[in-house]
Amino acid sequence: MEKSLDLSVVPSIELEKYLGTWYEIARFDHRFERGLVGVTANYTMREDGLIKVTNSGFQDSLQVLTSNQLEKPKFRMQNKILS
């Protein structure tokens, strides 16, 4: 018997709870993290509603900033579908 998945959309999300520093426990082999250990991603909200993402990690005991990008959340602090 197959299980059906509940793919319903949550009515709201508190984006602030997801902001901050996230520490990886596993990852896919992305080119910008290759050879790094202790990788983190830091998410901060800008005044214009964009999310600034700063990824960093360590290579040969030196901290490396691997990516600094902006993400445009489709929900912009509203109750919409996350994608």
MDAnalysis code that builds the backbone (N, CA, C; Angstrom):
import MDAnalysis as mda
import numpy as np

u = mda.Universe.empty(249, n_residues=83, atom_resindex=np.repeat(np.arange(83), 3), trajectory=True)
u.add_TopologyAttr("name", ["N", "CA", "C"] * 83)
u.add_TopologyAttr("resid", np.arange(1, 84))
u.add_TopologyAttr("resname", ["MET", "GLU", "LYS", "SER", "LEU", "ASP", "LEU", "SER", "VAL", "VAL", "PRO", "SER", "ILE", "GLU", "LEU", "GLU", "LYS", "TYR", "LEU", "GLY", "THR", "TRP", "TYR", "GLU", "ILE", "ALA", "ARG", "PHE", "ASP", "HIS", "ARG", "PHE", "GLU", "ARG", "GLY", "LEU", "VAL", "GLY", "VAL", "THR", "ALA", "ASN", "TYR", "THR", "MET", "ARG", "GLU", "ASP", "GLY", "LEU", "ILE", "LYS", "VAL", "THR", "ASN", "SER", "GLY", "PHE", "GLN", "ASP", "SER", "LEU", "GLN", "VAL", "LEU", "THR", "SER", "ASN", "GLN", "LEU", "GLU", "LYS", "PRO", "LYS", "PHE", "ARG", "MET", "GLN", "ASN", "LYS", "ILE", "LEU", "SER"])
u.atoms.positions = np.array([
    [0.838, -1.171, 0.000],
    [0.000, 0.000, 0.000],
    [0.887, 1.241, 0.000],
    [0.634, 2.169, -0.899],
    [1.419, 3.397, -0.994],
    [0.923, 4.432, -0.005],
    [1.861, 5.147, 0.563],
    [1.507, 6.257, 1.450],
    [1.330, 7.509, 0.608],
    [0.343, 8.298, 0.930],
    [0.194, 9.575, 0.233],
    [0.890, 10.659, 1.045],
    [1.494, 11.589, 0.363],
    [2.206, 12.681, 1.021],
    [1.298, 13.883, 1.168],
    [1.359, 14.522, 2.304],
    [0.614, 15.755, 2.509],
    [1.476, 16.904, 2.007],
    [1.132, 17.438, 0.854],
    [1.904, 18.517, 0.249],
    [1.211, 19.863, 0.384],
    [0.444, 20.001, 1.439],
    [-0.269, 21.259, 1.623],
    [0.698, 22.377, 2.022],
    [0.303, 23.587, 1.703],
    [1.111, 24.767, 1.985],
    [0.786, 25.263, 3.389],
    [1.823, 25.633, 4.127],
    [1.584, 26.184, 5.455],
    [0.940, 27.556, 5.316],
    [0.061, 27.926, 6.240],
    [-0.637, 29.208, 6.116],
    [0.267, 30.423, 6.306],
    [1.346, 30.275, 7.050],
    [2.261, 31.393, 7.262],
    [3.625, 30.851, 7.677],
    [4.613, 31.720, 7.613],
    [5.976, 31.347, 8.007],
    [6.616, 32.543, 8.709],
    [7.370, 32.258, 9.744],
    [8.109, 33.307, 10.451],
    [9.547, 33.265, 9.954],
    [9.803, 34.019, 8.906],
    [11.110, 33.985, 8.254],
    [12.242, 34.320, 9.212],
    [11.987, 35.167, 10.180],
    [13.038, 35.551, 11.131],
    [13.631, 34.345, 11.841],
    [12.846, 33.286, 12.014],
    [13.343, 32.083, 12.688],
    [14.405, 31.361, 11.864],
    [14.439, 31.592, 10.558],
    [15.397, 30.924, 9.687],
    [16.642, 31.762, 9.447],
    [16.607, 33.025, 9.836],
    [17.772, 33.892, 9.651],
    [18.839, 33.534, 10.669],
    [20.068, 33.862, 10.357],
    [21.174, 33.575, 11.264],
    [22.156, 32.621, 10.621],
    [22.990, 32.005, 11.433],
    [24.033, 31.109, 10.948],
    [23.578, 29.657, 11.038],
    [23.726, 28.949, 9.928],
    [23.414, 27.526, 9.849],
    [24.717, 26.766, 9.632],
    [24.878, 25.682, 10.379],
    [26.074, 24.853, 10.290],
    [25.730, 23.576, 9.543],
    [26.531, 23.241, 8.540],
    [26.214, 22.043, 7.767],
    [26.577, 20.781, 8.529],
    [25.738, 19.773, 8.348],
    [26.058, 18.452, 8.887],
    [26.271, 17.458, 7.746],
    [25.838, 17.842, 6.565],
    [26.056, 17.065, 5.340],
    [25.826, 18.012, 4.171],
    [26.330, 17.652, 3.000],
    [26.134, 18.539, 1.851],
    [26.310, 17.792, 0.543],
    [25.765, 18.389, -0.506],
    [26.042, 17.957, -1.865],
    [27.374, 18.600, -2.260],
    [28.044, 18.029, -3.225],
    [29.356, 18.510, -3.631],
    [29.227, 19.726, -4.554],
    [29.064, 20.902, -3.960],
    [28.979, 22.138, -4.731],
    [30.379, 22.673, -4.989],
    [30.591, 23.254, -6.159],
    [31.929, 23.747, -6.527],
    [32.435, 24.803, -5.565],
    [31.543, 25.645, -5.014],
    [32.001, 26.727, -4.144],
    [32.335, 26.255, -2.733],
    [32.060, 24.977, -2.411],
    [32.416, 24.436, -1.098],
    [33.460, 23.331, -1.186],
    [33.896, 23.014, -2.376],
    [34.823, 21.902, -2.573],
    [36.108, 22.121, -1.793],
    [36.510, 21.134, -1.009],
    [37.746, 21.198, -0.247],
    [37.629, 21.935, 1.078],
    [36.446, 22.410, 1.414],
    [36.264, 23.159, 2.663],
    [35.692, 22.274, 3.754],
    [35.991, 22.610, 4.979],
    [35.396, 21.966, 6.147],
    [34.803, 23.057, 7.030],
    [33.931, 22.665, 7.942],
    [33.335, 23.636, 8.857],
    [32.530, 24.698, 8.134],
    [31.802, 24.303, 7.106],
    [31.070, 25.257, 6.270],
    [29.824, 25.776, 6.990],
    [29.601, 27.088, 6.871],
    [28.403, 27.715, 7.422],
    [27.745, 28.572, 6.348],
    [26.466, 28.839, 6.549],
    [25.728, 29.781, 5.711],
    [25.051, 30.763, 6.661],
    [25.257, 32.040, 6.423],
    [24.664, 33.066, 7.270],
    [23.623, 33.832, 6.452],
    [22.380, 33.838, 6.936],
    [21.265, 34.490, 6.260],
    [20.858, 35.728, 7.040],
    [20.854, 36.881, 6.375],
    [20.422, 38.126, 7.013],
    [19.413, 38.821, 6.100],
    [18.449, 39.508, 6.712],
    [17.425, 40.224, 5.967],
    [17.860, 41.665, 5.765],
    [17.821, 42.121, 4.537],
    [18.126, 43.513, 4.232],
    [16.850, 44.345, 4.319],
    [17.007, 45.643, 4.366],
    [15.858, 46.534, 4.440],
    [14.960, 46.442, 3.214],
    [15.520, 46.082, 2.062],
    [14.721, 46.006, 0.833],
    [14.011, 44.664, 0.662],
    [14.087, 43.795, 1.666],
    [13.392, 42.515, 1.613],
    [14.195, 41.383, 1.023],
    [15.387, 41.668, 0.500],
    [16.249, 40.612, -0.007],
    [16.963, 39.928, 1.145],
    [17.292, 38.674, 0.950],
    [18.047, 37.932, 1.953],
    [19.488, 37.846, 1.486],
    [20.401, 38.300, 2.314],
    [21.831, 38.218, 2.016],
    [22.337, 36.877, 2.553],
    [23.000, 36.112, 1.685],
    [23.539, 34.807, 2.050],
    [25.055, 34.867, 1.958],
    [25.722, 34.575, 3.069],
    [27.179, 34.543, 3.087],
    [27.619, 33.145, 3.505],
    [28.262, 32.428, 2.585],
    [28.769, 31.089, 2.867],
    [30.250, 31.184, 3.172],
    [30.701, 30.406, 4.139],
    [32.127, 30.385, 4.441],
    [32.520, 29.019, 4.983],
    [33.812, 28.757, 4.980],
    [34.338, 27.503, 5.482],
    [35.831, 27.630, 5.688],
    [36.475, 26.533, 6.011],
    [37.905, 26.539, 6.287],
    [38.632, 25.607, 5.332],
    [39.781, 26.070, 4.863],
    [40.654, 25.263, 4.022],
    [42.074, 25.482, 4.511],
    [42.728, 24.407, 4.882],
    [44.095, 24.486, 5.413],
    [44.168, 25.458, 6.591],
    [43.210, 25.380, 7.496],
    [43.142, 26.188, 8.724],
    [42.900, 27.678, 8.486],
    [42.647, 28.092, 7.246],
    [42.348, 29.489, 6.957],
    [40.879, 29.624, 6.605],
    [40.228, 30.651, 7.144],
    [38.821, 30.867, 6.815],
    [38.698, 31.423, 5.402],
    [37.762, 30.864, 4.650],
    [37.541, 31.245, 3.265],
    [36.094, 31.691, 3.103],
    [35.892, 32.882, 2.552],
    [34.560, 33.349, 2.195],
    [34.289, 32.830, 0.800],
    [33.306, 31.950, 0.666],
    [33.104, 31.287, -0.610],
    [32.019, 31.918, -1.460],
    [31.102, 32.626, -0.852],
    [29.993, 33.164, -1.626],
    [29.327, 34.268, -0.838],
    [28.933, 35.298, -1.522],
    [28.192, 36.385, -0.903],
    [27.152, 36.800, -1.928],
    [25.917, 36.390, -1.718],
    [24.896, 36.592, -2.727],
    [23.606, 37.100, -2.109],
    [22.721, 37.551, -2.956],
    [21.413, 38.017, -2.513],
    [20.355, 37.089, -3.074],
    [19.399, 36.733, -2.247],
    [18.285, 35.900, -2.674],
    [17.006, 36.696, -2.513],
    [16.133, 36.575, -3.467],
    [14.853, 37.275, -3.415],
    [13.783, 36.274, -3.011],
    [13.368, 36.298, -1.761],
    [12.313, 35.361, -1.361],
    [11.012, 35.732, -2.061],
    [10.362, 34.748, -2.641],
    [9.130, 35.026, -3.369],
    [8.026, 35.505, -2.440],
    [8.145, 35.159, -1.177],
    [7.086, 35.527, -0.242],
    [7.308, 36.891, 0.375],
    [8.514, 37.413, 0.337],
    [8.823, 38.725, 0.918],
    [8.041, 39.005, 2.199],
    [8.191, 38.088, 3.129],
    [7.561, 38.223, 4.444],
    [6.037, 38.137, 4.375],
    [5.509, 37.539, 3.319],
    [4.076, 37.357, 3.193],
    [3.759, 35.870, 3.252],
    [2.514, 35.539, 3.288],
    [2.088, 34.161, 3.357],
    [1.849, 33.622, 1.944],
    [2.922, 33.210, 1.289],
    [2.827, 32.653, -0.055],
    [3.575, 31.331, -0.093],
    [3.501, 30.662, -1.191],
    [4.183, 29.374, -1.345],
    [5.681, 29.595, -1.399],
    [6.424, 28.804, -0.648],
    [7.892, 28.868, -0.682],
    [8.380, 28.044, -1.855],
    [9.323, 28.577, -2.589],
    [9.909, 27.791, -3.675],
    [11.358, 28.154, -3.857],
])
